[in-house]
């Protein structure tokens, strides 16, 4: 993970969020498996930006060719953030409106399966009442969510239960003033 913003010409197609609560705990999600029998590690909420077609329909822009073709029709980062944190983490638009949201910006991410690609990151500091409600939530695109400290996340990563590539993003988010 490079925490130095990049200047590639292609549009950024992925959006991500570090969702925090008072005390610096981080919301991590266990995504639904892509293959039968798979037990995916916990990760941070993230996903693809969408583009609007000529008929008004919305579609995921999952690859560079699609992103470049529909660059002018890509949804704003803030719309993608609202959609993805609700689908993946259970953070509703009302919760997001009450949250303290900061941009971390474009960071290169090293995926174990897809190589290096940019993700546009946000830091979302939730209202404590909203944060307390999320532990009992099963979001649309996840098996479950949990709150964890950075030390607990590092221990999870050492056991293979958390994708270690996200730790640098969490550390950057925790360094932001609040």
DRENVEX-556842 format. One record per residue (C-alpha): x, y, z; residue number from 1. Coordinates in pm, whole numbers, plus 50000, padded with zeros to 5 digits. Example, Ala and Ser with C-alpha at 12.3 -4.5 7.8 and 13.67 -1.06 7.14 Angstrom:
# residues 2
51230 | 49550 | 50780 | 1
51367 | 49894 | 50714 | 2
END
This chain:
# residues 178
50000 | 50000 | 50000 | 1
50146 | 50332 | 49899 | 2
50020 | 50626 | 50100 | 3
50156 | 50867 | 49842 | 4
49880 | 50993 | 49611 | 5
49931 | 50884 | 49251 | 6
49869 | 51073 | 48929 | 7
49759 | 50803 | 48686 | 8
49534 | 50922 | 48404 | 9
49268 | 50652 | 48445 | 10
48966 | 50735 | 48661 | 11
48955 | 50586 | 49010 | 12
48698 | 50308 | 49004 | 13
48713 | 50190 | 49366 | 14
48596 | 50367 | 49680 | 15
48672 | 50270 | 50039 | 16
48607 | 50381 | 50395 | 17
48768 | 50352 | 50735 | 18
48468 | 50368 | 50968 | 19
48567 | 50474 | 51321 | 20
48397 | 50513 | 51657 | 21
48497 | 50696 | 51973 | 22
48814 | 50544 | 52114 | 23
48960 | 50468 | 51771 | 24
48791 | 50134 | 51711 | 25
48757 | 50041 | 51344 | 26
48457 | 49872 | 51181 | 27
48574 | 49567 | 50987 | 28
48350 | 49356 | 50768 | 29
48354 | 48997 | 50658 | 30
48235 | 49000 | 50297 | 31
48014 | 48733 | 50151 | 32
48223 | 48460 | 49986 | 33
48270 | 48474 | 49609 | 34
48318 | 48096 | 49587 | 35
48143 | 47809 | 49765 | 36
48324 | 47699 | 50078 | 37
48540 | 48010 | 50093 | 38
48578 | 48190 | 50429 | 39
48687 | 48542 | 50336 | 40
48903 | 48743 | 50576 | 41
48771 | 49062 | 50732 | 42
48837 | 49381 | 50533 | 43
48744 | 49748 | 50521 | 44
48425 | 49850 | 50337 | 45
48500 | 49922 | 49971 | 46
48358 | 49868 | 49628 | 47
48324 | 49983 | 49269 | 48
48199 | 50320 | 49154 | 49
47902 | 50311 | 48921 | 50
47828 | 50487 | 48594 | 51
47491 | 50593 | 48457 | 52
47399 | 50465 | 48112 | 53
47199 | 50655 | 47849 | 54
46873 | 50508 | 47983 | 55
46943 | 50623 | 48339 | 56
47045 | 50281 | 48473 | 57
47339 | 50243 | 48711 | 58
47613 | 49981 | 48656 | 59
47939 | 49893 | 48832 | 60
48251 | 50021 | 48657 | 61
48469 | 49725 | 48752 | 62
48752 | 49752 | 48499 | 63
48970 | 50024 | 48347 | 64
48822 | 49992 | 47995 | 65
48468 | 50046 | 48131 | 66
48584 | 50329 | 48357 | 67
48755 | 50510 | 48072 | 68
48460 | 50460 | 47837 | 69
48211 | 50600 | 48091 | 70
48441 | 50840 | 48279 | 71
48207 | 51136 | 48225 | 72
47915 | 50936 | 48368 | 73
48087 | 50801 | 48681 | 74
47906 | 50875 | 49006 | 75
48070 | 51129 | 49240 | 76
48293 | 50981 | 49511 | 77
48047 | 51091 | 49782 | 78
47756 | 50903 | 49619 | 79
47974 | 50592 | 49591 | 80
48076 | 50630 | 49956 | 81
47714 | 50650 | 50074 | 82
47612 | 50346 | 49868 | 83
47910 | 50129 | 49958 | 84
47913 | 50194 | 50335 | 85
47543 | 50110 | 50349 | 86
47573 | 49793 | 50140 | 87
47892 | 49667 | 50302 | 88
47885 | 49806 | 50657 | 89
47524 | 49896 | 50735 | 90
47599 | 50269 | 50771 | 91
47279 | 50438 | 50652 | 92
47261 | 50775 | 50478 | 93
47118 | 50924 | 50800 | 94
47416 | 50788 | 51000 | 95
47655 | 50921 | 50737 | 96
47490 | 51265 | 50756 | 97
47557 | 51273 | 51133 | 98
47915 | 51147 | 51095 | 99
48236 | 51343 | 51067 | 100
48364 | 51253 | 50718 | 101
48712 | 51331 | 50586 | 102
48883 | 51243 | 50260 | 103
49201 | 51041 | 50285 | 104
49224 | 51052 | 49906 | 105
49366 | 50830 | 49636 | 106
49598 | 50555 | 49756 | 107
49745 | 50264 | 49564 | 108
49628 | 49928 | 49695 | 109
49811 | 49597 | 49649 | 110
49555 | 49320 | 49607 | 111
49661 | 48958 | 49647 | 112
49455 | 48863 | 49341 | 113
49414 | 49178 | 49126 | 114
49753 | 49351 | 49150 | 115
49789 | 49723 | 49223 | 116
49502 | 49964 | 49171 | 117
49390 | 50298 | 49321 | 118
49116 | 50330 | 49582 | 119
48972 | 50666 | 49687 | 120
48948 | 50650 | 50069 | 121
48731 | 50831 | 50319 | 122
48743 | 50834 | 50699 | 123
48398 | 50820 | 50862 | 124
48380 | 50897 | 51236 | 125
48037 | 50785 | 51346 | 126
47819 | 50931 | 51615 | 127
47852 | 50694 | 51915 | 128
47482 | 50603 | 51922 | 129
47500 | 50505 | 51554 | 130
47823 | 50311 | 51611 | 131
47663 | 50113 | 51893 | 132
47382 | 50000 | 51662 | 133
47614 | 49861 | 51392 | 134
47743 | 49564 | 51591 | 135
47401 | 49399 | 51561 | 136
47366 | 49475 | 51188 | 137
47416 | 49227 | 50906 | 138
47470 | 49442 | 50596 | 139
47349 | 49346 | 50249 | 140
47695 | 49256 | 50114 | 141
47858 | 49107 | 50427 | 142
47843 | 48805 | 50653 | 143
47901 | 49028 | 50953 | 144
48072 | 49330 | 51103 | 145
48272 | 49391 | 51420 | 146
48451 | 49673 | 51596 | 147
48822 | 49620 | 51660 | 148
49125 | 49816 | 51777 | 149
49429 | 49848 | 51553 | 150
49617 | 49600 | 51775 | 151
49332 | 49347 | 51746 | 152
49325 | 49398 | 51367 | 153
49700 | 49336 | 51345 | 154
49653 | 49015 | 51546 | 155
49368 | 48913 | 51314 | 156
49596 | 48977 | 51014 | 157
49872 | 48763 | 51168 | 158
49619 | 48476 | 51192 | 159
49497 | 48533 | 50834 | 160
49158 | 48663 | 50952 | 161
49207 | 49019 | 50820 | 162
49357 | 49136 | 50489 | 163
49683 | 49293 | 50601 | 164
49697 | 49530 | 50300 | 165
49443 | 49754 | 50473 | 166
49648 | 49815 | 50789 | 167
49841 | 50109 | 50637 | 168
49509 | 50275 | 50543 | 169
49380 | 50232 | 50900 | 170
49702 | 50377 | 51041 | 171
49673 | 50679 | 50809 | 172
49309 | 50730 | 50913 | 173
49395 | 50712 | 51283 | 174
49664 | 50981 | 51236 | 175
49407 | 51234 | 51109 | 176
49311 | 51495 | 51369 | 177
48954 | 51479 | 51494 | 178
END
